[in-house]
Amino acid sequence: MPLQYPVLFPYGEDEWHRGLHNLGTLRKKQKRCVVTMREFFAYRLQQQKDKRTNILEGGKILQELIVDAYGGIEEQRLRWARNNQRQLRADLYQGLCDVLQSGDTNTSSVGKKIILPSSFKGGPRYMLQNYQDAMAICSWAGVPDLFITFTCNPN
């Protein structure tokens, strides 16, 4: 990021990288002391009283940085889902076995399936879960007749 956005990082500050440690958790001997990309950018994008940061005064370049950071965070989350299929119990979805039992012997079109957890925002299981929750609320409370939105500006 400092090489891509030199205006926001004029002093060449260190950015997030794999294995970035939080010194406070290293001293406390906590279980996880590695800082995730989401945690790092959540900290960097906050207003801090004791120091002035150039990053929050970037205007449209700040918006571009936030979009790039979001893309990196989503890539990290998708990589975790791909590498931890055993923890997600993806073997319970036995797609290849189902195709073979249905009589289709050409398995070249099946490929390797990556199962996304239902907690992955934007995934089909997440959308279906939210839809079913909304329908359950409508069946319990009735059809909504008002749609109210709120906007909050801390400044």
C-alpha positions in Angstrom: 0.0 0.0 0.0 2.7 2.6 0.7 4.1 2.0 -2.8 0.7 2.3 -4.4 -0.5 5.3 -2.4 2.6 7.5 -1.6 0.5 10.5 -0.9 -1.3 8.7 2.0 2.0 7.2 3.3 4.6 9.9 2.8 6.9 8.5 5.5 6.8 4.9 4.2 5.0 3.5 7.2 4.8 -0.3 7.5 1.5 -1.8 6.3 -0.2 -5.1 7.0 1.7 -8.3 6.1 1.3 -12.0 7.0 2.6 -12.7 10.4 2.1 -9.1 11.7 2.1 -9.4 15.5 0.3 -7.4 18.1 2.8 -6.6 20.8 0.2 -6.3 23.5 -1.0 -9.9 23.0 2.6 -11.2 22.8 3.2 -9.9 26.3 -0.1 -11.3 27.6 0.5 -14.8 26.2 -2.9 -14.9 24.5 -3.8 -17.7 22.1 -3.8 -15.6 18.9 -1.3 -12.8 18.6 -1.4 -12.3 14.8 -3.3 -9.3 13.5 -5.7 -9.9 10.6 -6.0 -7.6 7.7 -9.5 -6.6 8.7 -8.3 -5.7 12.2 -5.4 -3.7 10.9 -7.4 -1.6 8.5 -10.2 -1.1 11.2 -7.5 0.3 13.5 -5.9 2.5 10.8 -9.2 4.0 9.6 -10.2 5.3 13.1 -9.7 8.8 14.2 -7.0 8.9 16.9 -6.8 11.8 19.4 -3.1 11.6 20.2 -1.8 11.6 16.6 -2.7 13.1 13.3 -2.9 10.7 10.4 -2.6 11.6 6.7 -4.7 8.6 5.7 -8.0 10.1 6.8 -7.4 13.3 4.9 -7.0 11.5 1.5 -10.4 12.3 0.0 -11.0 10.3 -3.1 -7.7 8.5 -2.8 -8.8 7.3 0.7 -11.9 5.8 -0.9 -9.7 4.0 -3.4 -7.6 2.7 -0.6 -10.6 1.4 1.3 -11.9 -0.4 -1.9 -8.5 -2.0 -2.3 -8.3 -3.0 1.3 -11.8 -4.5 1.1 -10.7 -6.5 -1.9 -7.7 -7.8 0.0 -9.8 -8.7 3.0 -12.3 -10.6 0.9 -9.5 -12.4 -0.8 -8.1 -13.4 2.6 -11.5 -14.7 3.7 -12.0 -16.7 0.5 -8.5 -18.2 0.8 -9.3 -19.3 4.3 -12.5 -21.0 3.1 -10.6 -22.8 0.4 -7.9 -24.0 2.7 -10.1 -25.0 5.6 -12.7 -27.2 3.9 -12.2 -29.9 6.5 -13.3 -27.5 9.3 -16.3 -26.4 7.3 -17.2 -30.1 6.8 -17.4 -29.8 3.1 -17.1 -33.5 2.7 -20.7 -33.8 3.8 -21.8 -32.2 0.6 -20.5 -35.2 -1.5 -21.3 -33.6 -4.9 -19.1 -36.0 -6.9 -20.7 -39.1 -5.3 -24.2 -37.7 -6.1 -23.3 -37.1 -9.7 -21.9 -40.7 -10.1 -25.0 -42.2 -8.5 -27.3 -40.3 -10.8 -25.8 -42.1 -13.7 -23.7 -39.3 -15.2 -20.3 -40.9 -15.8 -18.6 -37.8 -17.3 -17.1 -36.3 -14.2 -14.8 -33.8 -16.1 -17.4 -31.1 -15.9 -17.9 -31.4 -12.1 -14.5 -29.9 -11.0 -13.5 -29.2 -7.4 -16.1 -27.5 -5.4 -15.3 -25.0 -2.7 -18.0 -24.7 -0.1 -18.4 -21.3 1.4 -19.6 -21.0 5.0 -23.0 -19.5 5.6 -21.3 -16.7 7.6 -19.5 -15.5 4.4 -21.3 -12.3 3.5 -22.4 -12.3 -0.1 -22.4 -16.0 -0.5 -25.5 -17.9 -1.7 -26.0 -19.7 1.7 -25.7 -16.3 3.5 -28.3 -14.7 1.3 -30.7 -17.7 1.6 -30.3 -17.6 5.4 -31.1 -13.9 5.6 -34.1 -14.4 3.3 -35.4 -17.2 5.5 -34.9 -15.1 8.6 -36.8 -12.2 7.0 -39.7 -14.5 6.0 -39.8 -16.0 9.5 -40.0 -12.4 11.0 -42.8 -11.5 8.5 -44.8 -14.7 9.4 -44.4 -13.8 13.1 -44.9 -10.0 13.1 -46.9 -9.6 9.9 -46.0 -7.8 6.6 -44.0 -4.6 7.2 -45.8 -1.3 6.2 -42.9 1.2 6.9 -39.4 1.2 5.6 -37.2 3.6 7.8 -33.5 4.2 7.3 -31.1 6.1 9.6 -27.8 7.8 8.7 -25.2 8.5 11.4 -22.3 11.0 11.0 -19.9 11.1 14.0 -18.6 14.5 13.1 
